[in-house]
Amino acid sequence: MVETVHVPLGERAYDVRIGTGLLASAGDEIAPLLTRPRVAVVTDTRVGAQHLAALEAGLRAGGVGMTSLVLPEGETTKSWAHLQEVVEWLLAEKVERNDVVVALGGGVIGDLVGFAAAIMRRGVRFVQVPTSLLAQVDSSVGGKTAINSPHAGKNLIGAFHQPALVLADTDVLDTLQPRDFLAGYGEVVKYGMLGDAAFFAWLEENAPAMVAGDVDKRIYAVRRSVEMKADIVARDETELGDRALLNLGHTFCHALEAATGYSDRLLHGEGVAIGCALAFELSSRLGLCSQEEPSRVRAHLRRMGMCCDLGDIPGALPGAEALVDLMGQDKKVIDGRLRFIMARGIGEAFVTSDVPKEAVVQLLQDGLKER
Protein backbone atom coordinates (compact mmCIF):
# COMPACT_ATOMS: atom_id res chain seq x y z
CA MET A 1 0.00 0.00 0.00
CA VAL A 2 1.59 3.27 -1.16
CA GLU A 3 0.05 6.74 -1.16
CA THR A 4 1.34 9.91 -2.80
CA VAL A 5 1.37 13.50 -1.61
CA HIS A 6 2.35 16.04 -4.26
CA VAL A 7 4.31 19.12 -3.25
CA PRO A 8 3.26 21.74 -5.85
CA LEU A 9 6.23 24.05 -6.32
CA GLY A 10 6.22 24.61 -10.07
CA GLU A 11 9.45 23.42 -11.65
CA ARG A 12 10.63 22.29 -8.19
CA ALA A 13 7.53 20.15 -7.56
CA TYR A 14 7.96 16.58 -6.38
CA ASP A 15 6.10 13.64 -4.90
CA VAL A 16 6.30 12.19 -1.42
CA ARG A 17 5.61 8.47 -1.61
CA ILE A 18 4.37 6.96 1.64
CA GLY A 19 3.76 3.30 2.42
CA THR A 20 5.22 -0.17 2.66
CA GLY A 21 7.86 -1.81 0.45
CA LEU A 22 9.42 1.37 -0.90
CA LEU A 23 13.01 0.30 -0.21
CA ALA A 24 12.38 -2.86 -2.22
CA SER A 25 11.01 -0.82 -5.14
CA ALA A 26 13.53 2.03 -4.87
CA GLY A 27 15.04 1.32 -8.27
CA ASP A 28 11.68 1.59 -10.04
CA GLU A 29 10.85 4.75 -8.07
CA ILE A 30 14.14 6.54 -8.73
CA ALA A 31 15.01 5.30 -12.24
CA PRO A 32 12.71 7.83 -14.03
CA LEU A 33 14.81 10.64 -12.55
CA LEU A 34 18.10 9.31 -13.89
CA THR A 35 20.02 10.02 -17.06
CA ARG A 36 22.43 7.21 -16.23
CA PRO A 37 21.62 4.22 -14.00
CA ARG A 38 23.64 5.02 -10.88
CA VAL A 39 23.20 6.96 -7.65
CA ALA A 40 25.45 8.03 -4.79
CA VAL A 41 24.04 7.12 -1.37
CA VAL A 42 25.03 8.73 1.92
CA THR A 43 23.94 7.21 5.23
CA ASP A 44 25.18 6.76 8.79
CA THR A 45 26.53 3.76 10.67
CA ARG A 46 23.31 2.74 12.42
CA VAL A 47 20.97 3.21 9.46
CA GLY A 48 23.52 1.73 7.07
CA ALA A 49 23.77 -1.46 9.13
CA GLN A 50 19.98 -1.81 9.12
CA HIS A 51 18.89 -0.64 5.67
CA LEU A 52 21.73 -0.03 3.20
CA ALA A 53 21.74 -3.60 1.86
CA ALA A 54 17.96 -3.50 1.37
CA LEU A 55 18.21 -0.20 -0.50
CA GLU A 56 21.00 -1.57 -2.70
CA ALA A 57 18.91 -4.63 -3.53
CA GLY A 58 15.89 -2.48 -4.31
CA LEU A 59 17.94 -0.25 -6.59
CA ARG A 60 19.52 -3.23 -8.32
CA ALA A 61 16.09 -4.76 -8.94
CA GLY A 62 15.23 -1.60 -10.88
CA GLY A 63 18.48 -1.62 -12.82
CA VAL A 64 20.18 1.10 -10.78
CA GLY A 65 23.68 0.80 -9.38
CA MET A 66 24.98 2.63 -6.32
CA THR A 67 28.05 3.72 -4.46
CA SER A 68 27.84 4.65 -0.79
CA LEU A 69 29.43 6.70 1.98
CA VAL A 70 28.77 5.85 5.63
CA LEU A 71 29.15 8.61 8.22
CA PRO A 72 29.05 8.54 12.03
CA GLU A 73 25.56 8.78 13.53
CA GLY A 74 24.40 11.66 15.69
CA GLU A 75 23.70 15.39 15.64
CA THR A 76 27.42 16.24 15.65
CA THR A 77 27.65 14.89 12.09
CA LYS A 78 25.86 18.05 10.91
CA SER A 79 29.19 19.88 10.85
CA TRP A 80 31.55 21.71 8.50
CA ALA A 81 33.94 18.76 8.60
CA HIS A 82 31.38 16.21 7.49
CA LEU A 83 29.88 18.59 4.94
CA GLN A 84 33.33 18.85 3.37
CA GLU A 85 33.72 15.08 3.54
CA VAL A 86 30.43 14.50 1.71
CA VAL A 87 31.12 17.11 -0.99
CA GLU A 88 34.66 15.88 -1.63
CA TRP A 89 33.43 12.28 -1.79
CA LEU A 90 30.71 13.19 -4.29
CA LEU A 91 33.25 15.00 -6.43
CA ALA A 92 35.62 12.02 -6.23
CA GLU A 93 32.74 9.78 -7.34
CA LYS A 94 32.31 12.11 -10.32
CA VAL A 95 28.72 12.94 -9.48
CA GLU A 96 27.40 15.33 -12.13
CA ARG A 97 24.59 17.89 -12.05
CA ASN A 98 22.24 15.49 -13.83
CA ASP A 99 22.93 12.70 -11.33
CA VAL A 100 21.03 11.97 -8.14
CA VAL A 101 22.33 11.81 -4.58
CA VAL A 102 20.34 9.74 -2.09
CA ALA A 103 20.08 10.63 1.60
CA LEU A 104 19.31 7.43 3.51
CA GLY A 105 18.68 8.21 7.17
CA GLY A 106 17.02 10.50 9.65
CA GLY A 107 16.99 14.26 9.85
CA VAL A 108 20.73 14.63 10.39
CA ILE A 109 21.64 12.81 7.18
CA GLY A 110 18.81 14.42 5.22
CA ASP A 111 19.83 17.93 6.28
CA LEU A 112 23.55 17.37 5.72
CA VAL A 113 23.27 15.56 2.38
CA GLY A 114 20.66 18.00 1.10
CA PHE A 115 22.99 20.92 1.88
CA ALA A 116 25.91 19.15 0.20
CA ALA A 117 23.74 18.58 -2.89
CA ALA A 118 22.67 22.22 -2.84
CA ILE A 119 26.21 23.61 -2.95
CA MET A 120 27.98 21.00 -5.06
CA ARG A 121 28.21 22.06 -8.70
CA ARG A 122 25.71 24.83 -7.75
CA GLY A 123 22.98 22.29 -7.23
CA VAL A 124 22.64 18.53 -7.72
CA ARG A 125 19.33 16.71 -7.41
CA PHE A 126 18.79 14.52 -4.38
CA VAL A 127 16.27 12.00 -3.12
CA GLN A 128 15.26 11.72 0.51
CA VAL A 129 14.79 8.20 1.90
CA PRO A 130 13.86 9.05 5.52
CA THR A 131 14.24 6.22 8.00
CA SER A 132 12.88 7.85 11.16
CA LEU A 133 9.32 8.92 11.87
CA LEU A 134 10.53 12.46 12.53
CA ALA A 135 12.25 12.65 9.15
CA GLN A 136 9.29 11.12 7.31
CA VAL A 137 6.81 13.68 8.60
CA ASP A 138 9.03 16.74 8.80
CA SER A 139 12.65 17.17 7.79
CA SER A 140 12.54 15.23 4.51
CA VAL A 141 9.80 17.48 3.11
CA GLY A 142 10.11 21.16 2.31
CA GLY A 143 13.69 21.64 1.17
CA LYS A 144 15.32 22.97 4.34
CA THR A 145 18.93 21.78 4.44
CA ALA A 146 21.58 22.79 6.94
CA ILE A 147 24.42 22.09 9.31
CA ASN A 148 24.95 23.35 12.85
CA SER A 149 27.39 25.98 14.06
CA PRO A 150 29.47 25.19 17.16
CA HIS A 151 29.32 28.90 18.07
CA ALA A 152 25.84 30.06 17.15
CA GLY A 153 23.35 27.21 17.11
CA LYS A 154 21.30 24.73 15.14
CA ASN A 155 20.62 24.83 11.40
CA LEU A 156 22.01 28.37 10.97
CA ILE A 157 24.18 27.43 7.98
CA GLY A 158 22.15 26.07 5.11
CA ALA A 159 20.06 26.54 1.99
CA PHE A 160 16.62 25.82 0.60
CA HIS A 161 17.05 22.91 -1.82
CA GLN A 162 13.98 20.82 -2.61
CA PRO A 163 14.37 17.07 -3.08
CA ALA A 164 13.41 15.49 -6.39
CA LEU A 165 11.53 12.70 -4.62
CA VAL A 166 10.83 11.46 -1.09
CA LEU A 167 10.40 7.75 -0.36
CA ALA A 168 8.91 7.29 3.12
CA ASP A 169 8.90 3.51 3.67
CA THR A 170 6.81 2.90 6.77
CA ASP A 171 8.26 -0.61 7.11
CA VAL A 172 11.51 0.86 8.40
CA LEU A 173 9.69 2.37 11.39
CA ASP A 174 9.57 -1.15 12.85
CA THR A 175 13.33 -0.94 13.43
CA LEU A 176 13.14 2.21 15.57
CA GLN A 177 13.68 2.09 19.31
CA PRO A 178 10.57 3.16 21.27
CA ARG A 179 12.22 6.40 22.39
CA ASP A 180 13.09 7.33 18.79
CA PHE A 181 9.58 6.56 17.56
CA LEU A 182 8.01 8.69 20.28
CA ALA A 183 10.44 11.51 19.55
CA GLY A 184 9.20 11.45 15.97
CA TYR A 185 5.64 11.47 17.23
CA GLY A 186 6.42 14.87 18.75
CA GLU A 187 6.47 16.26 15.20
CA VAL A 188 3.32 14.35 14.21
CA VAL A 189 1.20 15.70 17.05
CA LYS A 190 2.60 19.18 16.37
CA TYR A 191 0.64 19.27 13.10
CA GLY A 192 -2.63 18.72 14.93
CA MET A 193 -1.76 21.42 17.45
CA LEU A 194 -0.84 24.02 14.86
CA GLY A 195 -3.57 23.65 12.27
CA ASP A 196 -5.90 20.65 12.43
CA ALA A 197 -7.92 20.08 15.60
CA ALA A 198 -9.64 17.09 13.98
CA PHE A 199 -6.25 15.44 13.37
CA PHE A 200 -5.29 16.06 17.01
CA ALA A 201 -8.55 14.41 18.10
CA TRP A 202 -7.81 11.48 15.74
CA LEU A 203 -4.40 11.11 17.35
CA GLU A 204 -5.89 11.16 20.84
CA GLU A 205 -7.94 8.13 19.83
CA ASN A 206 -5.60 6.31 17.44
CA ALA A 207 -2.00 7.18 18.33
CA PRO A 208 -1.57 4.32 20.85
CA ALA A 209 -2.43 1.80 18.13
CA MET A 210 -0.15 3.59 15.68
CA VAL A 211 2.75 3.41 18.12
CA ALA A 212 1.95 -0.27 18.73
CA GLY A 213 2.44 -0.99 15.02
CA ASP A 214 -0.88 -0.52 13.20
CA VAL A 215 0.32 -0.08 9.60
CA ASP A 216 -2.76 1.70 8.22
CA LYS A 217 -2.75 4.19 11.08
CA ARG A 218 0.96 4.84 10.60
CA ILE A 219 0.49 5.53 6.91
CA TYR A 220 -2.44 7.85 7.63
CA ALA A 221 -0.52 9.77 10.31
CA VAL A 222 2.50 10.22 8.05
CA ARG A 223 0.34 11.18 5.06
CA ARG A 224 -1.73 13.74 6.98
CA SER A 225 1.41 15.29 8.46
CA VAL A 226 3.04 15.51 5.03
CA GLU A 227 -0.16 16.94 3.48
CA MET A 228 -0.19 19.72 6.03
CA LYS A 229 3.49 20.50 5.58
CA ALA A 230 3.21 20.39 1.77
CA ASP A 231 0.29 22.82 1.86
CA ILE A 232 2.20 25.30 4.03
CA VAL A 233 5.43 24.96 2.01
CA ALA A 234 3.53 25.54 -1.24
CA ARG A 235 2.21 28.83 0.20
CA ASP A 236 5.52 29.95 1.71
CA GLU A 237 8.54 28.01 0.43
CA THR A 238 11.26 30.12 2.07
CA GLU A 239 9.59 30.88 5.41
CA LEU A 240 8.64 34.51 4.93
CA GLY A 241 5.20 34.02 6.47
CA ASP A 242 2.97 31.00 7.08
CA ARG A 243 5.80 28.46 7.04
CA ALA A 244 6.96 29.74 10.42
CA LEU A 245 3.89 27.96 11.85
CA LEU A 246 5.79 24.70 11.38
CA ASN A 247 8.14 25.91 14.10
CA LEU A 248 5.53 25.52 16.83
CA GLY A 249 7.52 24.54 19.91
CA HIS A 250 10.86 24.96 18.16
CA THR A 251 11.96 28.27 19.68
CA PHE A 252 11.97 26.59 23.09
CA CYS A 253 13.21 23.31 21.61
CA HIS A 254 16.33 24.72 19.94
CA ALA A 255 17.34 26.56 23.11
CA LEU A 256 16.94 23.36 25.12
CA GLU A 257 18.92 21.37 22.56
CA ALA A 258 21.74 23.92 22.77
CA ALA A 259 21.59 23.83 26.57
CA THR A 260 21.98 20.04 26.53
CA GLY A 261 24.82 20.10 23.99
CA TYR A 262 22.80 18.53 21.16
CA SER A 263 23.24 15.25 22.99
CA ASP A 264 21.12 12.20 23.71
CA ARG A 265 19.91 13.92 26.86
CA LEU A 266 17.24 15.48 24.66
CA LEU A 267 16.20 14.21 21.24
CA HIS A 268 14.84 16.78 18.81
CA GLY A 269 11.29 15.44 18.87
CA GLU A 270 11.35 15.37 22.67
CA GLY A 271 12.35 19.03 22.63
CA VAL A 272 9.52 19.77 20.20
CA ALA A 273 6.98 18.11 22.52
CA ILE A 274 8.24 20.08 25.52
CA GLY A 275 8.34 23.24 23.39
CA CYS A 276 4.74 22.76 22.24
CA ALA A 277 3.57 22.26 25.82
CA LEU A 278 5.43 25.43 26.84
CA ALA A 279 4.00 27.37 23.89
CA PHE A 280 0.45 26.41 24.85
CA GLU A 281 1.10 27.22 28.52
CA LEU A 282 2.51 30.61 27.55
CA SER A 283 -0.48 31.23 25.28
CA SER A 284 -2.81 30.50 28.19
CA ARG A 285 -0.90 32.80 30.55
CA LEU A 286 -1.15 35.59 27.99
CA GLY A 287 -4.91 35.10 27.73
CA LEU A 288 -4.81 33.80 24.17
CA CYS A 289 -6.43 30.46 24.97
CA SER A 290 -8.11 28.76 27.90
CA GLN A 291 -6.15 26.70 30.45
CA GLU A 292 -7.99 23.62 29.21
CA GLU A 293 -5.94 23.70 25.99
CA PRO A 294 -2.43 23.27 27.52
CA SER A 295 -3.92 20.77 29.98
CA ARG A 296 -5.28 18.71 27.08
CA VAL A 297 -1.93 18.90 25.27
CA ARG A 298 -0.02 17.72 28.34
CA ALA A 299 -2.56 14.99 29.07
CA HIS A 300 -2.12 13.51 25.62
CA LEU A 301 1.67 13.71 25.70
CA ARG A 302 1.71 12.08 29.14
CA ARG A 303 -0.64 9.32 27.96
CA MET A 304 1.79 8.60 25.13
CA GLY A 305 4.70 8.41 27.57
CA MET A 306 6.35 11.52 26.14
CA CYS A 307 8.33 14.43 27.54
CA CYS A 308 6.30 17.57 28.13
CA ASP A 309 8.03 19.48 30.95
CA LEU A 310 11.49 20.85 31.70
CA GLY A 311 11.63 18.35 34.54
CA ASP A 312 11.62 15.52 31.99
CA ILE A 313 15.11 16.53 30.81
CA PRO A 314 17.86 14.72 32.76
CA GLY A 315 20.80 16.64 34.15
CA ALA A 316 21.34 20.30 34.91
CA LEU A 317 19.90 23.14 32.84
CA PRO A 318 20.92 26.81 32.79
CA GLY A 319 18.66 29.42 34.33
CA ALA A 320 15.69 31.02 32.66
CA GLU A 321 17.56 34.13 31.53
CA ALA A 322 20.30 31.98 29.96
CA LEU A 323 17.70 29.92 28.10
CA VAL A 324 16.12 33.09 26.74
CA ASP A 325 19.58 34.21 25.58
CA LEU A 326 19.93 30.90 23.72
CA MET A 327 16.59 31.58 22.04
CA GLY A 328 18.15 34.79 20.73
CA GLN A 329 20.41 32.67 18.50
CA ASP A 330 17.39 31.14 16.79
CA LYS A 331 16.78 31.61 13.04
CA LYS A 332 13.36 33.07 13.83
CA VAL A 333 14.87 36.28 15.22
CA ILE A 334 13.94 39.25 12.98
CA ASP A 335 15.25 42.76 13.66
CA GLY A 336 16.46 41.52 17.03
CA ARG A 337 13.00 40.31 18.06
CA LEU A 338 12.05 36.69 18.64
CA ARG A 339 9.07 35.32 16.78
CA PHE A 340 6.96 32.90 18.78
CA ILE A 341 4.29 30.55 17.52
CA MET A 342 1.40 30.99 19.92
CA ALA A 343 -2.05 29.37 19.93
CA ARG A 344 -5.64 30.49 20.36
CA GLY A 345 -6.49 26.82 20.81
CA ILE A 346 -5.60 23.39 19.48
CA GLY A 347 -5.41 23.73 15.70
CA GLU A 348 -5.21 27.53 15.85
CA ALA A 349 -1.54 28.57 15.91
CA PHE A 350 -0.26 31.93 14.76
CA VAL A 351 3.05 33.79 14.54
CA THR A 352 3.81 36.83 16.66
CA SER A 353 6.72 38.91 17.94
CA ASP A 354 4.50 40.50 20.59
CA VAL A 355 5.45 38.27 23.51
CA PRO A 356 6.79 39.98 26.65
CA LYS A 357 10.22 38.68 27.59
CA GLU A 358 9.29 38.72 31.26
CA ALA A 359 6.42 36.30 30.58
CA VAL A 360 8.82 33.88 28.88
CA VAL A 361 11.33 34.18 31.73
CA GLN A 362 8.63 33.56 34.33
CA LEU A 363 7.33 30.52 32.43
CA LEU A 364 10.81 29.01 32.33
CA GLN A 365 11.53 29.87 35.95
CA ASP A 366 8.35 28.09 37.00
CA GLY A 367 9.28 25.06 34.92
CA LEU A 368 12.79 24.93 36.36
CA LYS A 369 11.46 25.12 39.93
CA GLU A 370 9.48 21.94 39.32
CA ARG A 371 12.57 19.96 38.34
Protein Blocks (a to p, Z undefined) as FASTA:
>chain_A
ZZdddddehjmgccddedehklmmmmmmmmmmpcbdcddddddfklmmmmmmmmmmmmmm
nopacddddddedjklmcfklmmmmmmmmmmnopafklccddeddfklmmmmmmmmmmgg
hiaadddddfbfklmmmmmgooiacdddfkloghkaccddddfbdcddfklmmmpcfklm
mmmmmmmmmmmmmmomklmmmmmmmmmmmmnopaklmmmmmmmmmmmmmmmmmmmmnopm
mmmmmmgoklmmmmmmmmnoopakbcfklmmmmmmmmmmmmmmmnopacfklmmmmmmmm
mmnopafbfklpgcjdddfklmmmmmmmpmkbgghiacddddfbehiacddfbbcfklmm
mmmmmmmmmZZ
